[in-house]
Amino acid sequence: MHDRPYGRWRWISSRWPAEQRRAAVPHYIHGILAAMADPEARFAKIEQPPLNERTGTRRWTQDEARRVVGWQVTHPESAQEKVIAVHELVGRLQRPPRRRVGRRSAVVG
């Protein structure tokens, strides 16, 4: 998708015109929300950061942004998110391990 080192940054910036970006929101959050297809919905959503019930403040976290776009979260909270995380883990454990390909250490002697 992004073959150059700055390709992802450029793509994110193309999805967020300068006047729609929010300085208080990290670029990686803009990147997650960039997955939203509808620009108007994307621009409106960034203006509504979710409430962090533990701190009582409104701010974006990586997991909250992932929830908005329907991606798997890193720290599951709901029962459904936990079930999905367990299924993903079990699936990974059932796959055969990848064969490591690399250099062998040189034998000196």
C-alpha positions in Angstrom: 0.0 0.0 0.0 2.7 2.5 1.0 6.0 1.6 -0.6 8.0 4.7 0.4 9.2 5.5 3.9 6.8 8.4 4.2 4.0 6.9 2.1 1.8 6.2 5.1 2.3 9.7 6.5 1.4 11.2 3.1 -1.7 9.0 2.8 -2.9 10.1 6.3 -2.3 13.7 5.4 -4.2 13.3 2.2 -7.2 12.1 4.1 -7.0 15.0 6.5 -6.8 18.4 4.9 -4.9 20.9 7.1 -8.0 22.7 8.2 -9.6 19.5 9.5 -6.6 18.2 11.5 -6.5 18.7 15.2 -3.2 19.7 16.8 -4.2 18.0 20.2 -4.8 14.7 18.5 -1.8 12.6 17.6 -1.0 11.8 13.9 -1.5 8.0 14.6 -5.1 8.7 15.7 -5.7 10.6 12.5 -4.2 7.6 10.7 -6.7 5.1 12.4 -9.7 7.4 11.8 -8.5 7.9 8.2 -9.9 4.4 7.5 -13.4 5.9 7.7 -14.6 6.2 4.1 -17.0 9.1 4.6 -14.9 12.4 5.0 -17.8 14.3 6.6 -18.3 11.5 9.2 -14.5 11.4 9.8 -14.2 15.1 10.3 -17.2 15.2 12.6 -16.0 12.2 14.6 -12.6 13.6 15.5 -14.4 16.5 17.1 -16.1 14.1 19.6 -13.4 12.4 21.6 -14.8 9.6 23.8 -15.1 10.0 27.5 -12.5 8.1 29.6 -14.5 6.9 32.5 -11.5 6.4 34.7 -10.2 10.0 34.4 -13.4 11.8 33.5 -11.7 13.5 30.5 -12.5 13.4 26.8 -9.5 12.2 24.7 -8.7 9.8 21.9 -6.8 6.7 22.6 -5.6 4.1 20.1 -8.2 1.6 21.3 -11.0 4.1 21.2 -10.1 5.1 17.6 -9.9 1.4 16.7 -13.4 0.8 18.1 -14.8 3.6 15.9 -13.5 2.0 12.7 -14.3 -1.6 13.8 -10.7 -2.8 14.2 -9.5 -5.2 16.9 -8.3 -3.4 20.0 -5.1 -3.9 21.9 -6.7 -3.8 25.4 -10.2 -5.4 25.2 -12.8 -4.1 27.6 -16.2 -5.5 26.6 -17.0 -9.2 26.7 -17.2 -9.3 22.9 -13.8 -7.7 22.5 -12.3 -10.3 24.9 -13.9 -13.2 23.0 -12.5 -11.8 19.7 -9.0 -11.5 21.3 -9.1 -15.1 22.6 -10.2 -16.4 19.2 -7.3 -14.5 17.5 -4.8 -15.9 20.1 -6.1 -19.4 19.7 -5.9 -19.1 15.9 -2.3 -17.9 16.1 -1.4 -20.8 18.4 -2.9 -23.4 16.0 -1.0 -22.2 13.0 2.3 -23.9 12.3 5.3 -21.8 13.3 7.0 -19.9 10.6 10.2 -21.3 9.4 13.1 -19.0 10.2 15.2 -18.0 7.3 18.3 -16.1 8.0 22.1 -16.2 8.2 23.8 -18.9 10.0 26.6 -17.9 12.3 30.0 -18.3 10.8 32.2 -21.0 12.2 35.7 -19.6 12.9 38.4 -22.1 13.1 
